[in-house]
Amino acid sequence: MPLALPLIASFLYALGSWGMKLGLRRGAHARLVNAISNLAMAGWSAPLMFFFPGTAHPQGFGGALVAGGALFLGRACAIRALARGDLSLATPVLGMKTIFVALLTAGLLKETVSPGLMAGAVLSSLAVSLLSLSPGILHGRKQSASLDRATAGWALLAAFFFGLTDITVQRFAKTMGVGWFQPLMFATLVLLTPLLFLPEMTRTRKRIPLLPAPARAGALGGSVVIGFQTSLLVLVIGVYGHATATNVVYATRGLWAILMEGALGGGSAYHDKRVLAVRLAGAALLLASVALAVGSL
């Protein structure tokens, strides 16, 4: 069960991200999509307080606040990556989260980083480089290549903050119980969400954009799915622990995303099979690096 649920969540992440990308492509504002998905996460997590017992704990409250803040930053970076580039590039790069989880766990526990973990980190860096070669460099378009590097960069930042979120959940969720920890964590996420609109609020002449009708199905549907799978993943880590092993399975979302975009459209992988092949190779290399790193722990 602890490994089956992250596998389900990985597919749901790819499906939800594809829906949100569809909404963004049809005119939805990235900050608004981010806010809607944050609210969906909190909505799915709130009922947990009625099903899982918990006790008040000062460190647990602090951990929930830190986890909510890290998740807020990670979501902002992930939506930025999704808005700038293809789903089949941004999602596989997020697989680096597993490496960050392993490194952060080793760092916090003062453990020596093993050679296998370092080899996995190097291999994952090569995988990210391979993923960001397409499609611009493959076709000699410098502007597109620059865009791909920006997409990969935002996805890497998101992976780091998501990794920080996971190890914080693993460390503190059991001290007060997921029934208290998880709703408080996502309540923190919601309280921070208005910060996304500060640029619009400071510009008196520019209104906060609404959600265009053509974008509603993708943005809203994708946000609901993303909210559910994120709550599910946090619940699994909070109950069972093993954040690194959970993220090994969860890293398969990169392959789901590439296959989904290749089949349903919406990105370069659909229109150019060379791009699809390169990204499949990059995603497979990234999964190999993750398995190597985790196997060395």
N, C-alpha and C positions, 0 to 999 in steps of 0.2 A: 504493500500500500504506500509506504513512503517514497517509493520510486515510480509507481504507476501514476500517482497524482501529478508529480512534476512533468511527466511525459504528456499527460492530458493538457496541463497548463501550457506546455511549449507549443502545442498545436493551436490552442486558443489564442496565445499571444500573436502568432503569425496571422491568424484569421482576423483578430481585432485590429492589428496594426494595418492590415490590408484595407479594412473598412475605413479606418481613420485617414490613411493615405488617400483613399478615394474621395473622402470629404474634403481634404486639403486641396486636392487637385481640382475640385469643383467649386472652390472659392471660400472654404471655411478658413477662418483666421487661426493660426497656429496656437496663439495664447488661449483662444476660446476653446479649442479642442482639448488643450491641456487641462483647462479648468473643468470641463465636463467630465473628462476621464478621472480627475482627482475626486470629484463628487461621487462618481460611480463606485470608486474604490471604498470610500467611506460608507456609502450606502450598503454595500455587500458585507462590510465588516461589523457594522453596528449591531446586528442581531446576535453576534457571538456572545455578548455579555449575558444573554439569557440561557445559553447552553453550556458555557464553560465557567466553572467557579474560579474565583480569584481572591487575592488578599492585597490590601494596600501595602506598598513597599516603596520607600523613597528612591532607592536606586532603580527600581523598575519604572517609576514615573519618569525619572531622568532619562533612562534608556529609550523609553517610548518617544520622548520629545526629540532626542537625537536621531532616532530612526525615522521619525516623521520629517525632520528637516533634511536629512540625507535623501530620502525618497523624493521630496519636493525638488531638490536640485537635480536628481537623476531624471525625473520625469520631464523637467524643463529642457535638459540637454537631449533626451531621447526624442521629444517632439521636434526640437530644432533640427536634429539629424534627419528625421522623417520628412520634414517640410523641405529640406534642401536637396535630398537625394533619394535614391531608389530604396524600396523596402528590402530588396535582395542584397543591398550593400550594408545598410544600417543594422539590420537584425543579426547577420552573422558576426559583425564586429562586436555586438553586445555579448557574444559568447566569451569575450575576454573577461567578463565578470567572474567567471570561475577561477581564473588565474589571480585576479585581485582578491577574491575571497580567501584563497589559499595563502597568498602572501600576507594579507592583513591578519589572518588568524595566526600565522607563524610569528608575525611581528608582535602582536599583542601578547602572545603566550611566551615570548622570548625564546622561541625554538630556532634552531639552525635551519636555514633554507637548504634543502637537499639538492644534490646535482641534478636529479631527475626533475625537480621543480624548476630549477634554472633552465634546464634544457627545454622544458615545456614553455616557459616564458619566451625564450628565443624563437622557438618554432611558431608560437602564436604571433610574434611580431612579424615573422616572414609571411604568415597567413594574412594578416591585416594588410601588409604591403601588396600582396597579390590581389586581394579584394579591391584595393583602391586604385589598381591599374586600369580598371574598366569603368565606363566605356571610353573616356576621353583619350587616354594614352593609346588604347588599341586603335583609335581612328585618327590620331595625330591632332586632336583638338585640345589646345592648352587650356582654354577656359573650362571645358568639361572636366579635364583632369584636375584642375584646381578645385572645382566644385566637389569632386569625389573625395579629395583629401579633407575638405572641410566637413563633409558628411561623416567620414571615418573619425575625424577628430572629435566631433560632438558625440558620436556614439561611444568612443573610448571614455570620454568624461562621464557619460551616463553609466557605463559599465562600472567605473570606479565608485560612483556614488551608490549604485545599486548593490555593489559588493559590500560597501560600508554599512548599508541598511541591513543586509542579511546577517552579517556577523554581530551587529548590535541586537537584532532580534534573537539570534541564537544565545547570546550572552545574557540577556535580561528578561526575555519573555517568560521563562519558567519561574522567575522570582515572584511574579505577581499573577501568573496565569494568563493565557492568551485571551481569555474573556475580558480582561481589563486592559492588557497591554495593547492588543491589536486595535480596538476601537479608539484608544487614546492616541496611538500612533497616527491613525488616519484622520482623527480630529485635528491633530497638529498640521497634517498635510492640508486640510481644508482651510484652517485659519491662516496659513501662509499663502494660499492660492490668490487672494486679491493683490498680492505683490506683483503678480504677472502683468497686471494692467496699469502699473505705475507710469510707464511711458505714455500711455494714452491719457491717463488722468492729469498729467502735467501739461498736456497740450490742450488748451481750452477749445481750440477750433477743430480738433479731431475727435470724433465720436468713437466709442468702443464699437467695433464692427459686430453686426448680428450674424446669425447663421443663415446663409442663403438656402432657399428651398431645395435646389438640386444637391446640396451637400449634406442635408439633414440625415438621410438614411445611413450613409456611410459613417459620418462623424458620431452620431448618437449610437448606432448599433455597434460600431467598433469600440466606442468608449465603454459601453456596458460590458462587452466581452473582455476588454482589457481590465476593467475593474474587477470582474469576477476572478480572472486567472491570477491577478496580482494578490488578491485576498487569499486565494487558495494556496499560493506558493508560500506566503508569509505564515499562514496557518500550519502548513506542513513543517516548516523550519521551527516555528514556535513550539509545536507539540513534540516532534521527533528529534530536532537538532540536525546534525550532519549537513550543515549548509553547503559544504564543498561537494559532497556526493549528490545532494539534491540538484546543485547547479550543473553537474556533469550531464545529468539526464535533461535538464532544462535547456542546455546549450543546443539541443537538437532543433530548437525553434529557428535557428539559422537555415537549416536545410529545408524545414517546412516553408519558410518565407520565400526562399529561392524557387522551390517547386511551385508554390502558389502563384507567385508573380509570373513565372514562366508559363503557367497554364491559363491564368485568368487575365493577365495583362496588367498594365499600369506602370511599367518600367522598361528599362533597357533590355532586361533579360527576356522579355516577351518579343521584342522586335529584332534582336540580334542573338543568334544562337552561340556566337563566339563569347559574348558577354555571359550568357548562361553557363557555358562550359567553364570559363575562368572563375566565376563565382562559386560554382559547385566545387571546383578544385580547392579554392580558398577556404570554403566552409568545411570541407573534409579535412584539410590540413589543420584548421583551427580545432576541430573536434579531436583530432589525433593529439594535438598539443595538450588539450585539456585532460585527456585520458592518461597521457604520460605524466603530467603534473600530479594528478590525483593518485595514480598508482604508486608514486614515490613517497606519499605521506604515511 
